[in-house]
């Protein structure tokens, strides 16, 4: 109704403009001829100054034609303006009813602000639809990831309560393993969610990066040995400005990823300082990551179709989140030997001289 009223206002405004211009021309003409008759009567033509009957008909006719043209222009202009506005109004109603695929018409670039309004609405609708779809995907993925460990825990505990399982040390350690996995999953979800919202807080310190890396390698040493892998350290950086707990968490995620997917052999762990950036590199011996999946490797809940047991799909997303929180980035590439090379880099903010060790 408001847009119909706007169309009426445009038509009335155009009519008022046309009528006003016509009246101004006529009235100023009368003022001019009145002044001519009063001050220069000797120059007045014999036929007189003021209009006769035919002239009045001509004035009325031209005024009517002007008003008609003004109405046509106003109707045409209002229709052009109201097309994107009506489509935006209709789109808002559809979005309010839950149809997030609604889009406004924004074809006529000559309308300027009206077209820009329709394009802004389309951009907003697209973003809202994408966020809603991502939220639905996340909810389903989280429910799927939590269901497996909770089901295992429930079955084991029910078996212990009913006497099916013997309550020995092995059973309790198995339960603890499931609980630790569930705790890691919850922590990974928390880190990724905080990073996506921009609220992942860091405790920056000047730390011995080499010592932090060695502590992580010692912690995961048994898992690497079971996977037939051994770490090869090439740590050319000592001091670094970072959150040591988060860097340890990222390195642990990379090494856990290697134990699951890399072939037995050496796992190269390197640190470098290049172009003012701290670089932490983890490289394995294969089988590498396909080109089609490499662009999604840091996306949460995205698993490679070539891997049967790809875990929760959160480990590498956590790595990327921690890198972004440090003002840096995580990358994945292929080595010349066909393995995967993961790299985290972030700004080196310490002005002191960096000690380099060969």
NUBAKE-567126 format. One record per residue (C-alpha): residue number from 1; residue in one letter; x, y, z. Coordinates in Angstrom, 3 decimals, always signed. Example, Ala and Ser with C-alpha at 12.3 -4.5 7.8 and 13.67 -1.06 7.14 Angstrom:
<atoms>
<atom k="1" r="A" px="+12.300" py="-4.500" pz="+7.800"/>
<atom k="2" r="S" px="+13.670" py="-1.060" pz="+7.140"/>
</atoms>
This chain:
<atoms>
<atom k="1" r="X" px="+0.000" py="+0.000" pz="+0.000"/>
<atom k="2" r="X" px="+2.831" py="+2.391" pz="+0.800"/>
<atom k="3" r="X" px="+4.420" py="+1.796" pz="-2.618"/>
<atom k="4" r="X" px="+1.072" py="+2.455" pz="-4.338"/>
<atom k="5" r="X" px="+0.907" py="+5.693" pz="-2.372"/>
<atom k="6" r="X" px="+4.425" py="+6.501" pz="-3.523"/>
<atom k="7" r="X" px="+3.368" py="+6.037" pz="-7.164"/>
<atom k="8" r="X" px="+0.429" py="+8.393" pz="-6.612"/>
<atom k="9" r="X" px="+2.725" py="+10.940" pz="-4.962"/>
<atom k="10" r="X" px="+5.135" py="+10.805" pz="-7.900"/>
<atom k="11" r="X" px="+2.284" py="+11.376" pz="-10.391"/>
<atom k="12" r="X" px="+0.811" py="+14.230" pz="-8.346"/>
<atom k="13" r="X" px="+4.231" py="+15.802" pz="-7.940"/>
<atom k="14" r="X" px="+4.890" py="+15.699" pz="-11.675"/>
<atom k="15" r="X" px="+1.443" py="+17.194" pz="-12.358"/>
<atom k="16" r="X" px="+2.115" py="+19.937" pz="-9.826"/>
<atom k="17" r="X" px="+5.457" py="+20.692" pz="-11.455"/>
<atom k="18" r="X" px="+3.911" py="+20.888" pz="-14.940"/>
<atom k="19" r="X" px="+1.018" py="+23.036" pz="-13.727"/>
<atom k="20" r="X" px="+3.343" py="+25.277" pz="-11.760"/>
<atom k="21" r="X" px="+5.641" py="+25.849" pz="-14.723"/>
<atom k="22" r="X" px="+2.656" py="+26.648" pz="-16.952"/>
<atom k="23" r="X" px="+1.205" py="+29.096" pz="-14.435"/>
<atom k="24" r="X" px="+4.566" py="+30.794" pz="-13.978"/>
<atom k="25" r="X" px="+4.879" py="+31.284" pz="-17.720"/>
<atom k="26" r="X" px="+1.327" py="+32.661" pz="-18.027"/>
<atom k="27" r="X" px="+1.515" py="+34.929" pz="-14.968"/>
<atom k="28" r="X" px="+4.916" py="+36.347" pz="-15.867"/>
<atom k="29" r="X" px="+3.535" py="+36.961" pz="-19.359"/>
<atom k="30" r="X" px="+0.660" py="+38.977" pz="-17.918"/>
<atom k="31" r="X" px="+3.066" py="+40.932" pz="-15.694"/>
<atom k="32" r="X" px="+5.261" py="+41.650" pz="-18.686"/>
<atom k="33" r="X" px="+2.372" py="+42.854" pz="-20.885"/>
<atom k="34" r="X" px="+0.923" py="+44.907" pz="-18.015"/>
<atom k="35" r="X" px="+4.239" py="+46.707" pz="-17.571"/>
<atom k="36" r="X" px="+4.498" py="+47.199" pz="-21.304"/>
<atom k="37" r="X" px="+1.043" py="+48.820" pz="-21.469"/>
<atom k="38" r="X" px="+1.708" py="+51.070" pz="-18.487"/>
<atom k="39" r="X" px="+5.180" py="+52.322" pz="-19.263"/>
<atom k="40" r="X" px="+5.493" py="+52.015" pz="-23.051"/>
<atom k="41" r="X" px="+1.937" py="+52.381" pz="-24.423"/>
<atom k="42" r="X" px="+3.171" py="+53.965" pz="-27.651"/>
<atom k="43" r="X" px="+4.724" py="+50.614" pz="-28.634"/>
<atom k="44" r="X" px="+1.583" py="+48.515" pz="-28.107"/>
<atom k="45" r="X" px="+0.377" py="+46.743" pz="-31.284"/>
<atom k="46" r="X" px="-3.076" py="+47.557" pz="-32.624"/>
<atom k="47" r="X" px="-4.469" py="+44.105" pz="-31.839"/>
<atom k="48" r="X" px="-3.854" py="+44.602" pz="-28.094"/>
<atom k="49" r="X" px="-1.850" py="+42.802" pz="-25.490"/>
<atom k="50" r="X" px="-4.300" py="+40.555" pz="-23.683"/>
<atom k="51" r="X" px="-5.333" py="+37.219" pz="-25.171"/>
<atom k="52" r="X" px="-8.541" py="+36.793" pz="-27.061"/>
<atom k="53" r="X" px="-10.820" py="+33.737" pz="-27.051"/>
<atom k="54" r="X" px="-8.709" py="+31.592" pz="-29.409"/>
<atom k="55" r="X" px="-5.583" py="+32.456" pz="-27.439"/>
<atom k="56" r="X" px="-7.251" py="+31.421" pz="-24.211"/>
<atom k="57" r="X" px="-8.218" py="+28.118" pz="-25.835"/>
<atom k="58" r="X" px="-4.613" py="+27.669" pz="-26.899"/>
<atom k="59" r="X" px="-3.342" py="+28.385" pz="-23.365"/>
<atom k="60" r="X" px="-5.803" py="+25.944" pz="-21.804"/>
<atom k="61" r="X" px="-5.032" py="+23.335" pz="-24.438"/>
<atom k="62" r="X" px="-1.277" py="+23.547" pz="-24.061"/>
<atom k="63" r="X" px="-1.642" py="+23.442" pz="-20.280"/>
<atom k="64" r="X" px="-3.775" py="+20.291" pz="-20.548"/>
<atom k="65" r="X" px="-1.298" py="+18.662" pz="-22.932"/>
<atom k="66" r="X" px="+1.558" py="+19.531" pz="-20.552"/>
<atom k="67" r="X" px="-0.307" py="+17.985" pz="-17.634"/>
<atom k="68" r="X" px="-1.052" py="+14.854" pz="-19.686"/>
<atom k="69" r="X" px="+2.592" py="+14.461" pz="-20.676"/>
<atom k="70" r="X" px="+3.625" py="+15.012" pz="-17.047"/>
<atom k="71" r="X" px="+1.242" py="+12.263" pz="-15.921"/>
<atom k="72" r="X" px="+2.611" py="+9.845" pz="-18.543"/>
<atom k="73" r="X" px="+6.193" py="+10.585" pz="-17.530"/>
<atom k="74" r="X" px="+5.316" py="+10.256" pz="-13.846"/>
<atom k="75" r="X" px="+3.552" py="+6.917" pz="-14.329"/>
<atom k="76" r="X" px="+6.435" py="+5.526" pz="-16.400"/>
<atom k="77" r="X" px="+9.040" py="+6.782" pz="-13.924"/>
<atom k="78" r="X" px="+7.125" py="+5.498" pz="-10.917"/>
<atom k="79" r="X" px="+6.756" py="+2.058" pz="-12.485"/>
<atom k="80" r="X" px="+10.491" py="+1.855" pz="-13.144"/>
<atom k="81" r="X" px="+11.314" py="+2.983" pz="-9.613"/>
<atom k="82" r="X" px="+8.726" py="+0.720" pz="-8.015"/>
<atom k="83" r="X" px="+9.899" py="-2.460" pz="-9.769"/>
<atom k="84" r="X" px="+13.004" py="-2.896" pz="-7.535"/>
<atom k="85" r="X" px="+11.216" py="-1.456" pz="-4.504"/>
<atom k="86" r="X" px="+8.260" py="-3.815" pz="-4.916"/>
<atom k="87" r="X" px="+10.631" py="-6.750" pz="-5.420"/>
<atom k="88" r="X" px="+12.528" py="-5.801" pz="-2.245"/>
<atom k="89" r="X" px="+9.252" py="-5.592" pz="-0.324"/>
<atom k="90" r="X" px="+8.148" py="-8.967" pz="-1.679"/>
<atom k="91" r="X" px="+11.559" py="-10.449" pz="-0.896"/>
<atom k="92" r="X" px="+11.436" py="-9.199" pz="+2.697"/>
<atom k="93" r="X" px="+8.022" py="-10.806" pz="+3.163"/>
<atom k="94" r="X" px="+9.280" py="-14.106" pz="+1.722"/>
<atom k="95" r="X" px="+12.374" py="-14.066" pz="+3.914"/>
<atom k="96" r="X" px="+10.191" py="-13.357" pz="+6.953"/>
<atom k="97" r="X" px="+8.164" py="-16.462" pz="+6.031"/>
<atom k="98" r="X" px="+11.353" py="-18.538" pz="+5.888"/>
<atom k="99" r="X" px="+12.080" py="-18.510" pz="+2.148"/>
<atom k="100" r="X" px="+15.761" py="-17.534" pz="+2.161"/>
<atom k="101" r="X" px="+16.059" py="-18.038" pz="-1.600"/>
<atom k="102" r="X" px="+14.046" py="-14.838" pz="-2.249"/>
<atom k="103" r="X" px="+15.864" py="-12.248" pz="-4.353"/>
<atom k="104" r="X" px="+14.956" py="-8.769" pz="-5.573"/>
<atom k="105" r="X" px="+15.030" py="-7.544" pz="-9.201"/>
<atom k="106" r="X" px="+18.049" py="-5.319" pz="-9.776"/>
<atom k="107" r="X" px="+18.405" py="-5.151" pz="-13.554"/>
<atom k="108" r="X" px="+17.972" py="-1.437" pz="-14.329"/>
<atom k="109" r="X" px="+21.283" py="+0.214" pz="-13.423"/>
<atom k="110" r="X" px="+19.980" py="+3.660" pz="-14.412"/>
<atom k="111" r="X" px="+17.802" py="+3.834" pz="-11.284"/>
<atom k="112" r="X" px="+20.822" py="+4.384" pz="-9.064"/>
<atom k="113" r="X" px="+19.851" py="+4.173" pz="-5.392"/>
<atom k="114" r="X" px="+16.778" py="+2.002" pz="-6.025"/>
<atom k="115" r="X" px="+18.891" py="-0.607" pz="-7.825"/>
<atom k="116" r="X" px="+21.559" py="-0.368" pz="-5.124"/>
<atom k="117" r="X" px="+18.896" py="-1.048" pz="-2.496"/>
<atom k="118" r="X" px="+17.819" py="-4.207" pz="-4.345"/>
<atom k="119" r="X" px="+21.437" py="-5.381" pz="-4.705"/>
<atom k="120" r="X" px="+22.111" py="-4.773" pz="-1.003"/>
<atom k="121" r="X" px="+19.022" py="-6.792" pz="-0.123"/>
<atom k="122" r="X" px="+20.181" py="-9.640" pz="-2.374"/>
<atom k="123" r="X" px="+23.610" py="-9.582" pz="-0.735"/>
<atom k="124" r="X" px="+22.030" py="-9.687" pz="+2.705"/>
<atom k="125" r="X" px="+19.689" py="-12.523" pz="+1.709"/>
<atom k="126" r="X" px="+22.561" py="-14.549" pz="+0.238"/>
<atom k="127" r="X" px="+24.639" py="-14.103" pz="+3.374"/>
<atom k="128" r="X" px="+21.699" py="-15.022" pz="+5.597"/>
<atom k="129" r="X" px="+21.006" py="-18.118" pz="+3.510"/>
<atom k="130" r="X" px="+24.657" py="-19.164" pz="+3.609"/>
<atom k="131" r="X" px="+24.912" py="-18.653" pz="+7.374"/>
<atom k="132" r="X" px="+21.697" py="-20.607" pz="+7.948"/>
<atom k="133" r="X" px="+22.888" py="-23.481" pz="+5.773"/>
<atom k="134" r="X" px="+26.278" py="-23.519" pz="+7.513"/>
<atom k="135" r="X" px="+24.583" py="-23.512" pz="+10.908"/>
<atom k="136" r="X" px="+22.396" py="-26.458" pz="+9.920"/>
<atom k="137" r="X" px="+25.462" py="-28.299" pz="+8.601"/>
<atom k="138" r="X" px="+27.411" py="-27.588" pz="+11.794"/>
<atom k="139" r="X" px="+24.551" py="-28.771" pz="+13.999"/>
<atom k="140" r="X" px="+24.277" py="-32.025" pz="+12.068"/>
<atom k="141" r="X" px="+28.064" py="-32.532" pz="+12.018"/>
<atom k="142" r="X" px="+28.437" py="-31.850" pz="+15.752"/>
<atom k="143" r="X" px="+25.598" py="-34.235" pz="+16.569"/>
<atom k="144" r="X" px="+27.232" py="-36.901" pz="+14.390"/>
<atom k="145" r="X" px="+30.662" py="-36.456" pz="+15.974"/>
<atom k="146" r="X" px="+29.329" py="-36.521" pz="+19.539"/>
<atom k="147" r="X" px="+27.093" py="-39.524" pz="+18.940"/>
<atom k="148" r="X" px="+29.901" py="-42.065" pz="+18.424"/>
<atom k="149" r="X" px="+31.878" py="-41.556" pz="+21.675"/>
<atom k="150" r="X" px="+28.700" py="-41.089" pz="+23.717"/>
<atom k="151" r="X" px="+27.275" py="-44.336" pz="+22.304"/>
<atom k="152" r="X" px="+30.492" py="-46.200" pz="+23.124"/>
<atom k="153" r="X" px="+30.576" py="-44.802" pz="+26.649"/>
<atom k="154" r="X" px="+26.938" py="-45.670" pz="+27.227"/>
<atom k="155" r="X" px="+27.425" py="-49.244" pz="+25.998"/>
<atom k="156" r="X" px="+30.537" py="-49.798" pz="+28.107"/>
<atom k="157" r="X" px="+29.000" py="-48.340" pz="+31.248"/>
<atom k="158" r="X" px="+25.799" py="-50.315" pz="+30.759"/>
<atom k="159" r="X" px="+27.841" py="-53.471" pz="+30.268"/>
<atom k="160" r="X" px="+29.774" py="-52.798" pz="+33.482"/>
<atom k="161" r="X" px="+26.557" py="-52.099" pz="+35.386"/>
<atom k="162" r="X" px="+24.955" py="-55.332" pz="+34.163"/>
<atom k="163" r="X" px="+28.042" py="-57.452" pz="+34.748"/>
<atom k="164" r="X" px="+28.716" py="-58.106" pz="+31.073"/>
<atom k="165" r="X" px="+32.199" py="-56.569" pz="+31.338"/>
<atom k="166" r="X" px="+34.680" py="-57.173" pz="+34.106"/>
<atom k="167" r="X" px="+35.486" py="-53.901" pz="+35.925"/>
<atom k="168" r="X" px="+39.246" py="-54.211" pz="+35.531"/>
<atom k="169" r="X" px="+41.970" py="-51.711" pz="+34.665"/>
<atom k="170" r="X" px="+41.663" py="-52.330" pz="+30.939"/>
<atom k="171" r="X" px="+37.975" py="-51.394" pz="+30.911"/>
<atom k="172" r="X" px="+38.565" py="-48.209" pz="+32.871"/>
<atom k="173" r="X" px="+41.462" py="-47.184" pz="+30.606"/>
<atom k="174" r="X" px="+39.235" py="-47.767" pz="+27.598"/>
<atom k="175" r="X" px="+36.603" py="-45.513" pz="+29.138"/>
<atom k="176" r="X" px="+39.229" py="-42.861" pz="+29.854"/>
<atom k="177" r="X" px="+40.406" py="-43.025" pz="+26.232"/>
<atom k="178" r="X" px="+36.874" py="-42.342" pz="+25.011"/>
<atom k="179" r="X" px="+36.478" py="-39.496" pz="+27.488"/>
<atom k="180" r="X" px="+39.788" py="-37.949" pz="+26.402"/>
<atom k="181" r="X" px="+38.703" py="-38.160" pz="+22.773"/>
<atom k="182" r="X" px="+35.400" py="-36.534" pz="+23.645"/>
<atom k="183" r="X" px="+37.208" py="-33.804" pz="+25.558"/>
<atom k="184" r="X" px="+39.498" py="-33.108" pz="+22.571"/>
<atom k="185" r="X" px="+36.488" py="-32.923" pz="+20.293"/>
<atom k="186" r="X" px="+34.765" py="-30.419" pz="+22.575"/>
<atom k="187" r="X" px="+37.941" py="-28.317" pz="+22.843"/>
<atom k="188" r="X" px="+38.384" py="-28.349" pz="+19.060"/>
<atom k="189" r="X" px="+34.784" py="-27.232" pz="+18.600"/>
<atom k="190" r="X" px="+35.311" py="-24.437" pz="+21.102"/>
<atom k="191" r="X" px="+38.496" py="-23.188" pz="+19.427"/>
<atom k="192" r="X" px="+37.005" py="-23.213" pz="+15.920"/>
<atom k="193" r="X" px="+33.798" py="-21.515" pz="+17.094"/>
<atom k="194" r="X" px="+35.685" py="-18.805" pz="+18.990"/>
<atom k="195" r="X" px="+37.979" py="-18.211" pz="+16.026"/>
<atom k="196" r="X" px="+35.048" py="-17.931" pz="+13.596"/>
<atom k="197" r="X" px="+33.400" py="-15.334" pz="+15.838"/>
<atom k="198" r="X" px="+36.672" py="-13.439" pz="+16.372"/>
<atom k="199" r="X" px="+36.743" py="-14.119" pz="+20.122"/>
<atom k="200" r="X" px="+39.638" py="-16.555" pz="+20.382"/>
<atom k="201" r="X" px="+41.843" py="-14.877" pz="+22.973"/>
<atom k="202" r="X" px="+45.580" py="-15.507" pz="+23.000"/>
<atom k="203" r="X" px="+48.215" py="-15.157" pz="+25.687"/>
<atom k="204" r="X" px="+51.210" py="-13.843" pz="+23.751"/>
<atom k="205" r="X" px="+54.592" py="-14.479" pz="+25.301"/>
<atom k="206" r="X" px="+58.220" py="-14.534" pz="+24.312"/>
<atom k="207" r="X" px="+58.899" py="-18.258" pz="+24.366"/>
<atom k="208" r="X" px="+61.551" py="-20.803" pz="+23.476"/>
<atom k="209" r="X" px="+59.820" py="-22.219" pz="+20.414"/>
<atom k="210" r="X" px="+62.291" py="-25.088" pz="+20.043"/>
<atom k="211" r="X" px="+61.632" py="-26.239" pz="+23.608"/>
<atom k="212" r="X" px="+57.863" py="-26.068" pz="+23.070"/>
<atom k="213" r="X" px="+58.145" py="-28.180" pz="+19.930"/>
<atom k="214" r="X" px="+60.301" py="-30.791" pz="+21.666"/>
<atom k="215" r="X" px="+57.760" py="-31.061" pz="+24.486"/>
<atom k="216" r="X" px="+54.996" py="-31.833" pz="+21.977"/>
<atom k="217" r="X" px="+57.175" py="-34.381" pz="+20.161"/>
<atom k="218" r="X" px="+57.973" py="-36.123" pz="+23.465"/>
<atom k="219" r="X" px="+54.269" py="-36.166" pz="+24.363"/>
<atom k="220" r="X" px="+53.174" py="-37.789" pz="+21.099"/>
<atom k="221" r="X" px="+56.272" py="-39.968" pz="+20.723"/>
<atom k="222" r="X" px="+54.469" py="-43.232" pz="+21.513"/>
<atom k="223" r="X" px="+51.768" py="-42.539" pz="+18.906"/>
<atom k="224" r="X" px="+54.400" py="-41.786" pz="+16.278"/>
<atom k="225" r="X" px="+56.262" py="-44.996" pz="+17.116"/>
<atom k="226" r="X" px="+53.066" py="-47.080" pz="+16.825"/>
<atom k="227" r="X" px="+52.467" py="-45.551" pz="+13.390"/>
<atom k="228" r="X" px="+55.998" py="-46.496" pz="+12.320"/>
<atom k="229" r="X" px="+57.074" py="-42.871" pz="+12.172"/>
<atom k="230" r="X" px="+59.923" py="-40.950" pz="+13.704"/>
<atom k="231" r="X" px="+60.362" py="-37.168" pz="+14.057"/>
<atom k="232" r="X" px="+63.257" py="-35.363" pz="+12.408"/>
<atom k="233" r="X" px="+63.771" py="-31.939" pz="+13.967"/>
<atom k="234" r="X" px="+65.314" py="-29.007" pz="+12.120"/>
<atom k="235" r="X" px="+64.691" py="-26.090" pz="+14.452"/>
<atom k="236" r="X" px="+66.470" py="-22.958" pz="+13.253"/>
<atom k="237" r="X" px="+64.448" py="-20.631" pz="+15.495"/>
<atom k="238" r="X" px="+64.669" py="-20.379" pz="+19.223"/>
<atom k="239" r="X" px="+62.733" py="-17.337" pz="+20.404"/>
<atom k="240" r="X" px="+59.224" py="-16.565" pz="+19.117"/>
<atom k="241" r="X" px="+56.378" py="-14.291" pz="+20.128"/>
<atom k="242" r="X" px="+53.203" py="-16.375" pz="+20.322"/>
<atom k="243" r="X" px="+50.717" py="-18.135" pz="+22.565"/>
<atom k="244" r="X" px="+52.728" py="-21.268" pz="+23.453"/>
<atom k="245" r="X" px="+49.684" py="-23.316" pz="+24.480"/>
<atom k="246" r="X" px="+47.939" py="-22.657" pz="+21.148"/>
<atom k="247" r="X" px="+51.066" py="-23.338" pz="+19.082"/>
<atom k="248" r="X" px="+51.512" py="-26.624" pz="+20.946"/>
<atom k="249" r="X" px="+47.867" py="-27.431" pz="+20.237"/>
<atom k="250" r="X" px="+48.318" py="-26.704" pz="+16.521"/>
<atom k="251" r="X" px="+51.505" py="-28.772" pz="+16.282"/>
<atom k="252" r="X" px="+49.852" py="-31.644" pz="+18.151"/>
<atom k="253" r="X" px="+46.950" py="-31.560" pz="+15.669"/>
<atom k="254" r="X" px="+49.380" py="-31.699" pz="+12.733"/>
<atom k="255" r="X" px="+51.309" py="-34.624" pz="+14.213"/>
<atom k="256" r="X" px="+48.093" py="-36.489" pz="+15.076"/>
<atom k="257" r="X" px="+47.016" py="-35.972" pz="+11.480"/>
<atom k="258" r="X" px="+50.327" py="-37.469" pz="+10.342"/>
<atom k="259" r="X" px="+49.931" py="-40.549" pz="+12.554"/>
<atom k="260" r="X" px="+46.518" py="-41.210" pz="+10.996"/>
<atom k="261" r="X" px="+47.203" py="-40.552" pz="+7.334"/>
<atom k="262" r="X" px="+50.936" py="-40.512" pz="+6.573"/>
<atom k="263" r="X" px="+52.957" py="-43.563" pz="+5.602"/>
<atom k="264" r="X" px="+55.597" py="-44.912" pz="+8.019"/>
<atom k="265" r="X" px="+58.829" py="-43.009" pz="+7.873"/>
<atom k="266" r="X" px="+60.249" py="-39.639" pz="+8.814"/>
<atom k="267" r="X" px="+58.109" py="-36.689" pz="+9.901"/>
<atom k="268" r="X" px="+60.045" py="-33.493" pz="+9.238"/>
<atom k="269" r="X" px="+59.453" py="-30.675" pz="+11.772"/>
<atom k="270" r="X" px="+61.139" py="-27.400" pz="+10.894"/>
<atom k="271" r="X" px="+61.142" py="-23.802" pz="+12.104"/>
<atom k="272" r="X" px="+62.286" py="-20.834" pz="+10.066"/>
<atom k="273" r="X" px="+62.370" py="-17.047" pz="+10.279"/>
<atom k="274" r="X" px="+61.814" py="-15.567" pz="+6.816"/>
<atom k="275" r="X" px="+60.708" py="-12.049" pz="+5.851"/>
<atom k="276" r="X" px="+59.626" py="-11.225" pz="+9.385"/>
<atom k="277" r="X" px="+57.479" py="-14.355" pz="+9.694"/>
<atom k="278" r="X" px="+57.811" py="-17.267" pz="+12.093"/>
<atom k="279" r="X" px="+57.290" py="-20.495" pz="+10.168"/>
<atom k="280" r="X" px="+56.492" py="-23.908" pz="+11.614"/>
<atom k="281" r="X" px="+56.576" py="-26.679" pz="+9.016"/>
<atom k="282" r="X" px="+55.492" py="-30.321" pz="+9.290"/>
<atom k="283" r="X" px="+56.167" py="-32.581" pz="+6.287"/>
<atom k="284" r="X" px="+55.489" py="-36.298" pz="+5.845"/>
<atom k="285" r="X" px="+56.465" py="-38.905" pz="+3.287"/>
<atom k="286" r="X" px="+53.080" py="-39.430" pz="+1.666"/>
<atom k="287" r="X" px="+50.625" py="-40.296" pz="+0.326"/>
<atom k="288" r="X" px="+49.901" py="-36.565" pz="+0.125"/>
<atom k="289" r="X" px="+46.601" py="-34.786" pz="-0.483"/>
<atom k="290" r="X" px="+44.738" py="-34.734" pz="-3.769"/>
<atom k="291" r="X" px="+44.432" py="-31.433" pz="-5.616"/>
<atom k="292" r="X" px="+40.627" py="-31.545" pz="-5.423"/>
<atom k="293" r="X" px="+40.673" py="-31.832" pz="-1.631"/>
<atom k="294" r="X" px="+43.651" py="-29.594" pz="-0.817"/>
<atom k="295" r="X" px="+41.562" py="-26.428" pz="-1.030"/>
<atom k="296" r="X" px="+39.179" py="-27.819" pz="+1.631"/>
<atom k="297" r="X" px="+41.758" py="-29.375" pz="+3.935"/>
<atom k="298" r="X" px="+41.387" py="-26.659" pz="+6.612"/>
<atom k="299" r="X" px="+37.576" py="-26.557" pz="+6.464"/>
<atom k="300" r="X" px="+35.822" py="-27.958" pz="+9.521"/>
<atom k="301" r="X" px="+34.133" py="-31.357" pz="+9.101"/>
<atom k="302" r="X" px="+35.483" py="-31.805" pz="+5.578"/>
<atom k="303" r="X" px="+37.027" py="-35.248" pz="+5.143"/>
<atom k="304" r="X" px="+38.947" py="-36.641" pz="+2.233"/>
<atom k="305" r="X" px="+36.906" py="-39.254" pz="+0.348"/>
<atom k="306" r="X" px="+40.109" py="-41.262" pz="-0.158"/>
<atom k="307" r="X" px="+40.557" py="-41.893" pz="+3.584"/>
<atom k="308" r="X" px="+38.405" py="-44.429" pz="+5.392"/>
<atom k="309" r="X" px="+39.007" py="-43.143" pz="+8.931"/>
<atom k="310" r="X" px="+39.485" py="-39.376" pz="+8.675"/>
<atom k="311" r="X" px="+38.679" py="-38.542" pz="+12.298"/>
<atom k="312" r="X" px="+36.374" py="-35.728" pz="+13.281"/>
<atom k="313" r="X" px="+37.468" py="-33.386" pz="+10.509"/>
<atom k="314" r="X" px="+38.291" py="-30.666" pz="+13.044"/>
<atom k="315" r="X" px="+42.027" py="-31.058" pz="+13.665"/>
<atom k="316" r="X" px="+43.262" py="-29.069" pz="+10.665"/>
<atom k="317" r="X" px="+40.456" py="-26.525" pz="+11.099"/>
<atom k="318" r="X" px="+41.856" py="-25.889" pz="+14.583"/>
<atom k="319" r="X" px="+45.330" py="-25.402" pz="+13.074"/>
<atom k="320" r="X" px="+44.010" py="-22.790" pz="+10.648"/>
<atom k="321" r="X" px="+42.007" py="-21.059" pz="+13.399"/>
<atom k="322" r="X" px="+45.072" py="-20.757" pz="+15.649"/>
<atom k="323" r="X" px="+47.179" py="-19.428" pz="+12.766"/>
<atom k="324" r="X" px="+44.560" py="-16.758" pz="+11.943"/>
<atom k="325" r="X" px="+44.291" py="-15.780" pz="+15.601"/>
<atom k="326" r="X" px="+48.058" py="-15.118" pz="+15.555"/>
<atom k="327" r="X" px="+47.619" py="-12.864" pz="+12.535"/>
<atom k="328" r="X" px="+49.003" py="-15.490" pz="+10.212"/>
<atom k="329" r="X" px="+47.865" py="-18.346" pz="+8.032"/>
<atom k="330" r="X" px="+48.048" py="-22.117" pz="+7.599"/>
<atom k="331" r="X" px="+48.884" py="-23.633" pz="+4.224"/>
<atom k="332" r="X" px="+49.070" py="-27.091" pz="+2.706"/>
<atom k="333" r="X" px="+51.164" py="-28.147" pz="-0.287"/>
<atom k="334" r="X" px="+52.805" py="-31.214" pz="-1.780"/>
<atom k="335" r="X" px="+56.485" py="-32.019" pz="-1.406"/>
<atom k="336" r="X" px="+58.739" py="-33.180" pz="-4.209"/>
<atom k="337" r="X" px="+58.610" py="-36.686" pz="-2.711"/>
<atom k="338" r="X" px="+54.817" py="-36.758" pz="-2.902"/>
<atom k="339" r="X" px="+54.101" py="-36.089" pz="+0.748"/>
<atom k="340" r="X" px="+52.042" py="-33.370" pz="+2.394"/>
<atom k="341" r="X" px="+53.670" py="-30.197" pz="+3.731"/>
<atom k="342" r="X" px="+51.743" py="-28.221" pz="+6.334"/>
<atom k="343" r="X" px="+52.998" py="-24.784" pz="+7.309"/>
<atom k="344" r="X" px="+51.914" py="-22.292" pz="+9.960"/>
<atom k="345" r="X" px="+53.325" py="-18.798" pz="+9.787"/>
<atom k="346" r="X" px="+52.675" py="-15.663" pz="+11.838"/>
<atom k="347" r="X" px="+54.396" py="-12.265" pz="+12.325"/>
<atom k="348" r="X" px="+57.593" py="-12.179" pz="+14.316"/>
<atom k="349" r="X" px="+57.093" py="-9.197" pz="+16.618"/>
<atom k="350" r="X" px="+60.245" py="-9.297" pz="+18.735"/>
<atom k="351" r="X" px="+62.804" py="-6.610" pz="+17.918"/>
<atom k="352" r="X" px="+65.652" py="-8.492" pz="+19.589"/>
<atom k="353" r="X" px="+68.244" py="-10.346" pz="+17.557"/>
<atom k="354" r="X" px="+67.089" py="-13.862" pz="+16.660"/>
<atom k="355" r="X" px="+69.544" py="-16.617" pz="+17.420"/>
<atom k="356" r="X" px="+69.918" py="-19.049" pz="+14.518"/>
<atom k="357" r="X" px="+71.024" py="-22.617" pz="+15.098"/>
<atom k="358" r="X" px="+72.153" py="-24.938" pz="+12.330"/>
</atoms>
